[in-house]
Amino acid sequence: MVFLNIHGRQFAVVIFLLFSLVSASCNQSTKVVDNERAVNTATTNSATEAPKPIEASKNNQVVIENFAYGPAQMAVPVGTKVTWLNKDAMQHSVTSDDKVFDSGLLKQNQEFSRTFDKPGTYPYHCTPHPNMKATIVVK
């Protein structure tokens, strides 16, 4: 074998180069997977394919977990009390886009509730993490 004839520093250089090639190959395949996820997410979240609001569950609860609100859209009747529960170790908020309501920062396992007395669409977000967005639709 060729490697058996290489000694000292040259051997270390060859091993380093092989390791770098393998590592670069692994990183490139990870980027491809991440790009595919980004494309899939962008496709499913396009404005033409907006998800329909999920009807409220019996407890009318939105769970904050993994940097997301679940469900992202919920439909409730007028007069419904909705409760958000933060299950993340990171603090999050429930802040309406028009600043009508704001939970402040919620710690892990802390809740925030609001009663929706008027029909309408209420988009909200997390103040420290503005990519976290969701909507309550009141009928």
GUSE-677767 format. One record per residue: residue number from 1; residue in three letters; chain; x, y, z of N, C-alpha, C, O in turn. Coordinates in steps of 0.05 Angstrom, whole numbers, plus 5000, padded with zeros to 4 digits. Atoms other than C-alpha are relative to their C-alpha. Layout:
<rs>
NUM  ALA  A  X  Y  Z  X  Y  Z  X  Y  Z  X  Y  Z .
...
</rs>
This chain:
<rs>
1  MET  A  5017  4976  5000  5000  5000  5000  5017  5025  5000  5040  5025  5011 .
2  VAL  A  4985  4975  5002  5022  5071  4986  5004  5013  5028  5025  5024  5033 .
3  PHE  A  4998  4987  4974  5008  5095  5057  5021  4988  5018  5033  5002  5035 .
4  LEU  A  4980  5013  4983  5056  5045  5087  5028  5011  4994  5045  5010  5012 .
5  ASN  A  4974  4990  5007  5114  5076  5050  5004  5029  5008  5026  5040  5006 .
6  ILE  A  4999  4972  4992  5098  5147  5074  5006  5002  5029  4992  4988  5045 .
7  HIS  A  4993  4998  4972  5130  5167  5140  4998  5028  5010  4998  5048  4994 .
8  GLY  A  4998  4974  4987  5128  5224  5189  4980  5020  4992  4956  5015  4991 .
9  ARG  A  5016  4977  5006  5101  5291  5169  4982  4996  4976  4959  5005  4975 .
10  GLN  A  5016  5004  5024  5078  5270  5100  4975  4983  5006  4954  4988  4995 .
11  PHE  A  5022  5017  4993  5034  5216  5130  4978  5017  5014  4954  5014  5008 .
12  ALA  A  5019  4983  4986  5001  5267  5176  4986  5019  4980  4962  5024  4983 .
13  VAL  A  5012  4983  5020  4989  5314  5117  4980  4985  4983  4958  4996  4978 .
14  VAL  A  5018  5016  5016  4957  5259  5076  4975  4994  5016  4953  4996  5005 .
15  ILE  A  5024  5006  4983  4911  5240  5134  4983  5025  5004  4959  5023  5002 .
16  PHE  A  5014  4975  4997  4893  5312  5146  4984  5007  4975  4961  5016  4977 .
17  LEU  A  5014  4993  5025  4875  5323  5073  4977  4981  4995  4955  4990  4986 .
18  LEU  A  5022  5019  5003  4833  5259  5070  4977  5007  5019  4954  5007  5012 .
19  PHE  A  5020  4992  4980  4797  5280  5134  4985  5025  4991  4960  5027  4994 .
20  SER  A  5012  4975  5009  4784  5350  5105  4981  4994  4977  4959  5006  4976 .
21  LEU  A  5017  5007  5022  4755  5320  5041  4974  4986  5009  4952  4993  5000 .
22  VAL  A  5023  5014  4989  4709  5273  5079  4982  5019  5015  4957  5019  5012 .
23  SER  A  5016  4981  4984  4687  5329  5126  4986  5020  4982  4962  5025  4986 .
24  ALA  A  5013  4982  5019  4673  5377  5068  4977  4987  4986  4956  4999  4981 .
25  SER  A  5021  5015  5014  4633  5324  5033  4975  4997  5018  4953  5000  5009 .
26  CYS  A  5022  5003  4981  4591  5312  5095  4985  5027  5004  4960  5028  5004 .
27  ASN  A  5013  4974  4996  4578  5387  5105  4984  5008  4975  4963  5019  4978 .
28  GLN  A  5014  4993  5024  4558  5395  5032  4973  4985  4999  4953  4997  4991 .
29  SER  A  5025  5015  5001  4506  5339  5037  4980  5011  5021  4956  5011  5016 .
30  THR  A  5018  4988  4981  4478  5372  5100  4988  5025  4989  4964  5030  4994 .
31  LYS  A  5011  4976  5011  4470  5438  5064  4978  4994  4979  4958  5008  4978 .
32  VAL  A  5020  5007  5020  4432  5404  5008  4974  4992  5014  4953  5001  5006 .
33  VAL  A  5024  5008  4985  4384  5372  5058  4987  5025  5012  4962  5027  5010 .
34  ASP  A  5011  4976  4988  4375  5439  5094  4987  5017  4978  4966  5029  4983 .
35  ASN  A  5012  4985  5021  4362  5474  5027  4974  4987  4990  4955  5002  4984 .
36  GLU  A  5024  5013  5008  4311  5422  5008  4978  5005  5021  4955  5010  5013 .
37  ARG  A  5020  4994  4980  4276  5433  5075  4990  5028  4996  4966  5034  4999 .
38  ALA  A  5008  4972  5004  4276  5508  5062  4982  5003  4976  4962  5017  4978 .
39  VAL  A  5017  4999  5023  4247  5498  4993  4973  4988  5006  4952  4999  4998 .
40  ASN  A  5025  5013  4993  4194  5450  5020  4983  5018  5018  4959  5021  5014 .
41  THR  A  5014  4982  4982  4176  5499  5075  4989  5024  4985  4966  5032  4989 .
42  ALA  A  5009  4977  5015  4172  5558  5027  4977  4992  4982  4958  5008  4978 .
43  THR  A  5021  5008  5018  4128  5518  4980  4974  4996  5015  4953  5004  5006 .
44  THR  A  5024  5005  4985  4079  5497  5034  4989  5024  5014  4965  5025  5021 .
45  ASN  A  5009  4976  4987  4075  5566  5065  4995  5023  4982  4994  5046  4991 .
46  SER  A  5004  4978  5019  4064  5606  5002  4972  5013  5005  4954  5000  5016 .
47  ALA  A  5024  4985  4996  4009  5658  5002  4976  4987  4986  4953  4990  4995 .
48  THR  A  5022  5013  5015  3968  5618  4951  4991  4975  5014  4969  4965  5008 .
49  GLU  A  5007  5025  4986  3967  5557  4997  4999  5005  5030  5009  4989  5045 .
50  ALA  A  5001  4994  4972  3952  5590  5064  4984  4978  5015  4963  4969  5006 .
51  PRO  A  5014  5021  4985  3933  5537  5116  4974  5010  5011  4972  5034  5019 .
52  LYS  A  5026  4993  4989  3862  5537  5140  5002  4998  5031  5016  4981  5041 .
53  PRO  A  4999  5001  4971  3852  5553  5214  4989  4974  5011  4969  4963  5001 .
54  ILE  A  5009  5024  4987  3845  5493  5259  4978  5008  5020  4982  5028  5035 .
55  GLU  A  5020  4994  4980  3781  5493  5300  5011  4995  5027  5027  4977  5032 .
56  ALA  A  4989  5001  4973  3795  5504  5373  4994  4973  5013  4974  4961  5009 .
57  SER  A  5003  5024  4985  3806  5444  5417  4982  5006  5024  4975  5029  5029 .
58  LYS  A  5017  4996  4977  3765  5433  5480  5012  5019  5020  4998  5034  5034 .
59  ASN  A  4987  4983  4981  3817  5469  5522  5009  5027  4988  5020  5043  5002 .
60  ASN  A  4993  4975  5014  3830  5525  5470  5029  5008  5007  5034  5031  5014 .
61  GLN  A  4972  4995  4992  3905  5519  5483  5018  5001  4975  5016  4985  4957 .
62  VAL  A  4979  4999  5020  3963  5540  5439  5026  4994  5016  5032  5006  5036 .
63  VAL  A  4975  5008  4987  4029  5506  5458  5023  5013  4985  5025  5012  4961 .
64  ILE  A  4976  4988  5012  4094  5543  5447  5023  4980  5005  5030  4974  5028 .
65  GLU  A  4980  5022  4997  4147  5490  5433  5017  5000  4975  5007  5003  4952 .
66  ASN  A  4981  5001  5023  4209  5484  5389  4999  5025  4983  4999  5024  4958 .
67  PHE  A  5001  4974  5013  4205  5558  5372  4977  5002  4980  4980  5013  4958 .
68  ALA  A  5023  4999  5017  4135  5551  5343  4975  5000  5017  4975  4989  5039 .
69  TYR  A  5026  5001  4987  4062  5562  5362  4985  4977  4988  4985  4973  4963 .
70  GLY  A  5015  5023  5010  4019  5500  5356  4972  4999  5012  4969  4995  5036 .
71  PRO  A  5000  4997  5029  3971  5505  5323  5007  5029  4992  5004  5047  5007 .
72  ALA  A  4992  4974  5010  3996  5562  5280  4976  5018  4994  4977  5042  4994 .
73  GLN  A  5025  4986  5005  3924  5581  5263  4978  4985  5015  4976  4961  5013 .
74  MET  A  5022  5012  4985  3863  5570  5307  4975  5017  4996  4977  5041  4998 .
75  ALA  A  5026  4986  5002  3790  5588  5296  4984  4995  5025  4981  4972  5034 .
76  VAL  A  5016  5002  4975  3747  5602  5357  4975  5017  4998  4975  5037  4983 .
77  PRO  A  5024  4982  5000  3677  5630  5369  5005  5024  5018  5022  5024  5036 .
78  VAL  A  4998  4975  4984  3668  5700  5399  4996  4992  5029  4979  4975  5036 .
79  GLY  A  5002  5005  4971  3677  5699  5475  5018  4978  5010  5016  4971  5033 .
80  THR  A  4982  5022  4993  3729  5644  5475  5025  5010  5014  5037  5029  5006 .
81  LYS  A  4974  4995  4987  3787  5645  5524  5021  4981  4989  5017  4957  4990 .
82  VAL  A  4978  5016  5011  3851  5622  5491  5024  5002  5019  5030  5024  5029 .
83  THR  A  4978  5001  4982  3910  5600  5533  5025  4991  4985  5024  4971  4971 .
84  TRP  A  4974  5008  5012  3983  5597  5510  5017  4988  5023  5018  4999  5045 .
85  LEU  A  4982  5013  4981  4032  5551  5546  5027  4998  4988  5031  4986  4967 .
86  ASN  A  4972  5001  5010  4107  5559  5537  5013  4975  5011  5019  4973  5035 .
87  LYS  A  4986  5024  4992  4140  5491  5538  5030  5001  4994  5045  4983  5002 .
88  ASP  A  4972  4997  5006  4207  5516  5513  5015  5010  5024  5004  5024  5042 .
89  ALA  A  4983  4989  4979  4265  5530  5560  5006  5030  4995  5011  5044  5014 .
90  MET  A  4996  4972  5008  4273  5596  5522  4975  5016  5006  4953  5005  5003 .
91  GLN  A  5023  4983  4996  4227  5654  5540  4989  5009  4973  5004  5015  4955 .
92  HIS  A  5014  4991  5024  4175  5674  5488  4978  5019  5008  4971  5021  5032 .
93  SER  A  5023  4983  4995  4119  5724  5482  4978  4994  4981  4982  4980  4961 .
94  VAL  A  5023  5001  5018  4050  5726  5452  4991  5029  4997  4978  5041  5014 .
95  THR  A  5004  4972  5004  4045  5795  5422  4984  5004  4974  4994  4996  4953 .
96  SER  A  5016  4996  5025  3990  5816  5373  5015  5020  4983  5028  5039  4992 .
97  ASP  A  4986  4983  5019  4016  5849  5311  4992  5030  5003  5008  5048  4997 .
98  ASP  A  5010  4973  4996  3973  5911  5326  5003  5009  5029  4993  5030  5037 .
99  LYS  A  4994  4994  4972  3997  5911  5399  4975  5002  5018  4977  5015  5039 .
100  VAL  A  5024  5000  4984  3926  5900  5426  5005  4983  5025  4995  4989  5047 .
101  PHE  A  4993  5016  4976  3952  5845  5472  5029  4992  4999  5041  4989  4977 .
102  ASP  A  4972  5007  4998  4020  5826  5497  5004  4985  5027  4997  4995  5048 .
103  SER  A  4996  5017  4976  4038  5770  5546  5024  5009  5017  5027  5001  5040 .
104  GLY  A  4973  4997  4988  4107  5797  5563  5015  4974  4996  5005  4956  4982 .
105  LEU  A  4984  5025  5004  4161  5744  5566  4989  4978  5018  4986  4982  5042 .
106  LEU  A  5010  5023  4985  4135  5676  5587  5023  4981  5004  5037  4973  4986 .
107  LYS  A  4979  5020  4993  4183  5629  5623  4989  4973  4993  4965  4969  4987 .
108  GLN  A  5008  5028  5005  4181  5554  5613  4977  4993  5019  4978  4998  5043 .
109  ASN  A  5024  5009  4986  4113  5525  5635  4982  5022  5010  4964  5018  5026 .
110  GLN  A  5017  4978  4993  4084  5594  5644  4978  5004  4979  4983  4998  4955 .
111  GLU  A  5023  4997  5017  4015  5610  5614  4992  5029  4997  4998  5046  5014 .
112  PHE  A  5012  4974  5005  3981  5670  5584  4973  4995  4988  4971  4978  4970 .
113  SER  A  5027  5004  5011  3906  5675  5570  4988  5027  4991  4995  5048  5002 .
114  ARG  A  5015  4976  5010  3862  5724  5531  4973  4991  4990  4971  4970  4976 .
115  THR  A  5027  5005  5009  3788  5725  5518  4995  5018  4975  4999  5042  4976 .
116  PHE  A  5005  4985  5025  3768  5745  5447  4971  5006  4998  4954  4988  4993 .
117  ASP  A  5028  4991  4999  3704  5786  5450  4989  5010  4974  4965  5014  4971 .
118  LYS  A  5008  4989  5026  3702  5811  5378  5009  4982  4978  5031  4971  4979 .
119  PRO  A  4991  5015  5023  3703  5774  5312  5022  5014  4985  5025  5038  4986 .
120  GLY  A  4978  4989  5015  3764  5783  5270  5024  4981  4998  5023  4959  5008 .
121  THR  A  4975  5016  5003  3833  5757  5251  5021  5014  5017  5026  5038  5013 .
122  TYR  A  4980  4989  4981  3887  5767  5304  5027  4987  4995  5033  4966  5008 .
123  PRO  A  4973  5011  5004  3957  5754  5278  5018  5009  5024  5015  5031  5035 .
124  TYR  A  4982  4994  4978  4011  5751  5332  5027  4988  4995  5030  4971  4977 .
125  HIS  A  4972  5009  5004  4085  5738  5340  5014  5000  5027  5003  5008  5048 .
126  CYS  A  4982  5000  4976  4141  5728  5391  5019  5024  4996  5033  5025  4977 .
127  THR  A  4983  4976  5003  4176  5794  5404  5030  4994  4998  5043  5004  4980 .
128  PRO  A  4971  5005  5004  4246  5765  5415  5007  4982  4977  5030  4980  4968 .
129  HIS  A  4996  5018  5023  4237  5715  5358  4979  5006  4978  4960  4991  4976 .
130  PRO  A  5021  4991  5018  4198  5752  5303  4993  4980  4978  4973  4984  4964 .
131  ASN  A  5007  5021  5020  4200  5691  5257  4978  4982  5010  4966  4967  4994 .
132  MET  A  5022  5015  4989  4151  5658  5304  4974  5016  4996  4971  5037  5008 .
133  LYS  A  5025  4986  5006  4082  5677  5278  4976  4980  5001  4980  4957  4995 .
134  ALA  A  5024  5016  5000  4011  5651  5286  4976  5019  4999  4979  5043  4999 .
135  THR  A  5025  4984  5003  3938  5674  5280  4977  4986  5015  4974  4962  5015 .
136  ILE  A  5026  5009  4989  3873  5668  5319  4979  5013  4983  4979  5037  4979 .
137  VAL  A  5023  4990  5015  3810  5674  5277  4975  4997  5018  4968  4975  5026 .
138  VAL  A  5024  5000  4983  3748  5694  5317  4976  5004  4983  4974  5024  4968 .
139  LYS  A  5024  5000  5016  3681  5679  5285  4976  5008  5016  4954  5010  5005 .
</rs>
